Amino acid sequence: MPDLEFRVVRAEPVTGALTPIMRFVLEVVETTGVRVDTVALTAQIMLETRRRNYDEREQEALLDLFGERARWGDTLKSMLWTHVSVMVPGFEGTTTVNVEIPCSLDVSIAAAKYFFALESGEVPLVFQFSGTVFVDVDGALQIERIPWSKEAQFRLSVDSWKAMMDEHYPEGV
C-alpha cells in the first residue's frame, strides 16, 4: 500500500499569465518503495491567520474581516483560501508537481481582503490533501485514498503576493 508525504518547496508568481496565478512547487514522496502510476490530488489551502502578528495598520485594515482587535480571540480563525486539484504523473520515490492557484480578486474576496491588508512578512498556509493514488501491484490496479491527515505547511511571502498583484493591477485595485 502506498504512503505519500508532501512538502511545499517554494512559491512563485506565474509571470506573463493573463490573470494573477501563484505557483507552488510541491514535492511528493512515496515512502514504501511502490511505483505510483498516477495521483488524483486535491488540496484545500487554509490561511492560518492566528500564526502571525499584525501591526496597527494591518489590524485596522482587517476590521472588515475580524472586527475590533479586542474580539480577535473569538473572530480570528483559520480561513479557507481555495481548493485546487492536480494530476501527479507516475513516479518512483520522489517527484515534484506545480500547484497553481488563481488569485484574481473575484475568486475569494475574503482571502483577497486579507492579503491586501498585510504590509509585510509571511502568510502561514496549511495545505490539506486528499485524493486517490493509483498503483500497479503484480499486474493488478490498486486504488488507495489519501487520508485527510496528510498536510504540508508553508509560509508565503507577502512581498511575492504583492509583486504578483502589482504586475496584474499596476494602477491598484
Buried (B, 14 or more C-beta within 10 A) or exposed (E): EBBBEBBBEBBBBBEEBEEBBBBBBBBBEBEEEBEBBBBBBBBBBBBBBEBBEBEEEBBEBBEEBBEEBEEBEEBBEEBEBBEBEBEBEEBEEEBEBEBEBBBBBEBBEEBBBBBBBBEEBBBBBBBBBBBEBBBEEEEEEBEBEBEEEBEBEBBBBBEBBBEBBEBBEEEEE
